[in-house]
């Protein structure tokens, strides 16, 4: 069997294609928006990056936000856009926050409880 130009025995874990990371364009845009916001606040380019992701989903994007509100907008967008791609856990660890779907805000990850 040949895969990606090399002989591979199926199931032996030695193929180059088994450990390939996939980063979607939406994730790249949101990474850029978050990093840009941390450096110089919500610049027009950072807002445009988030707008591209939200436009595809048919959502409007606020254009005048403070640095803190824009940061949270990007976090929420990452939470919704990337929720089924095994990325949310790493955001929770990185931010030490968890999205609370009841309040629509972020709670501290440490000590977070789920109400039933």
N, C-alpha and C positions, 0 to 999 in steps of 0.2 A: 504494500500500500504506500502511496506517495502523497505527502501533504506538505505544501509550501516548499517543494523542491528537495525534501529529505525523506529517506526511508524511515518509516515509523511503524512499529507494531502497535496496533490499536489497543489502547488501555494500559500501556506501560508507563505513561507519564513523561515520556522523553520528547514529545513533539513540541516544537516552538510555539504552537498555537494554543497551548493549554493555559498559559499564564499571561494572557494579553489583557492589559487594562483598557477599558473603553471609557473615554471621556466625551460626553455629548457636548455639542456646541452651546447648549443652554447652560451647562455647568461652567464652561469656560467664561461665558458672559457674566454669570453671577459671581464667579471668583474675581474677575476683573472689577466688577462694580463694588464688591466689598473691599478689595484692596485699595482701589482708587479713593473710596470714601474715607478709609482710615488715614490716608496720606493727606488729602486736601479737601475733604468734605464732598458732598454730592455735586460733582462737576457735571456739565452737560453730557460728556461722554459716558460717565457712570450711569446717569439717568437713562440715556439712550440704550445702554446695554440691557438694563432691566426692562425697558420698554419693548425691546425686541422679543424677549421671552414672554412678557405679558400680552403683547399684541397677538402672538400666535394662539394664545388661549382665549382671546376675545375680551381681555380685561383692560381697563383704563389704568394709566400710570400717573400718580400724582407728580407734579413737577417742582413743587416748592416745599421741600422738607428740610428739617435740621439734620445735622450729621447723625444724631442718635436715632431719629425716626427713620432715616434712610437705611441705617444699619439694620434696624429691626425689619424693615420692608424686605431687604435682601434676605435676611434669615428666614422670614416667612415664605418667601418665594422659593428658596432652596428646599425648605421643608415640604412644600406642596409639589414642586417640580421633580424632585429627586427621591420621593418617599419610597418608591419600590426598587431602588437601585443600590441598596446596602450602603448608602452614604450618610443617612440620617444619624446613625449611631456615632459616626466619627464627628459629625457636627455637634452632637450632644456632649461628647467627651471634650472636644476642642473649646466649646463655649461654656461648658459646665452649666448648661441650661436645657430645659425640655419644653417643647411647645405644648401649651395647655389649650386644647380644642374647645373647652368650655368658655374660657375668658378671652381666647384669641391672642393671648400674650405669652411671654416666656417666663417660666418659673425656674428657680435655682434647681439644678439637677440633683445636688446633694440635699436629701431630705424631701424630695418630691414624692407626693403620695397620689394615688389614683382613687378617686371617689367612685363608689359603685351605686 
